[in-house]
Amino acid sequence: MKAVVLIRTRIVYSTTAFAELALWQLPKPLAGSTHRFKYRLAYVVRGACALRYDNEAGKGDHRHYGGRERAYAFSDPDNLIAAFQADIARWNHENRDA
């Protein structure tokens, strides 16, 4: 079985902000992960990545927010996307005057 694309989309929030979501189901887990999903979710504002969730091989599940990288407890794709959307709302609230 090859990797299967589950999501590959761009969501435009405004003229200066968009999110790109990419999610694949893999035949076996990546090094550092216990599940069979590979993902990269990014929120880009004014050309800079403000928020990102990913699980590159060897690093495991993590997120980048506020200039810091922290582990992310992946459970399933639906909760991943919900957490990402909640962080977008939080980032927009915290940076509304920027």
N, C-alpha and C positions, 0 to 999 in steps of 0.2 A: 504494500500500500504506500502510495506517495502522500505527501502533505496535501491536505484539502483546504482550499480557501473557504473560510466561513464568513468573513467580513473583510471588505476592502472598500472603504468609503471616505469621503471628505464631507464634513458638515461645516457650512459657512455660518458663523454667528454674527458677523458684521463685516464692514469693509476692511477692518484691520485684524480680525480674529477668525480662526478656523480650527477645527479638530480633524486629525487624520487617524482613522482606526484600521488596523490590520490584525486579523486573527486567523490562525491556521490550526487545524487538527493534524497532529503528527502520528506516524506509526508507532513511535516510542517516545518517552520523555527526553527532553534536552538534558544535558549534563547540568546539574544543579537544581532541576525541577523534579517533582514527583507526579506530574500530570502530563497528558499528551497534547498540550496546547502551546503554541508559540504566539506571542502577541507584541504589538507595539502601538500604543495609544499616545498621541501627542496633541497638546493644545498649544497653538502658535499665535502669539499676539505681536503685532508690528514687526513681523519677521523673526522673532526670537521665540524659542521654545520655553514656554512658561511652566509647563507641567508635562510629565511623561511617565507612563507605566510601561515596563517591558521586562522581558526575561531572557536576555541574551545568554547564550550557552556559557556555562561555567559560573555565572553570577546569580542565577536563580531569580525568583520573582522580587521585583523592587519597583519603587516609584521615586521620581525626582520632583520635589516641590520646594519652593522657596530657597533654591540653591543647595538643598540637602538631598542626599540619597538615603532611603530607608527601605528595609525589607517590607514586602507586601505579602499578606497571607492569602494566597489565591485559593478560592473554593470552587468557582465555576465561572463560565463566561458572562452570565447574566449579572452576577455580583461584581465582577470586574468592571463591566461597563457602568453599572450603577455607581460604584465608588468613583470612577473617573468623572462621571457627570456631576457628582456631588462636589468633587474637588474643583471642577470648572466653575461651578456656582460660587464656591468659597473664594477662589482666586478672584473672580469678577467682583465679589463683594469687598474683599480686602483691598483691591486695586482700583476701585471705581473712580477715584480722583486722580489716577495716574495719567 
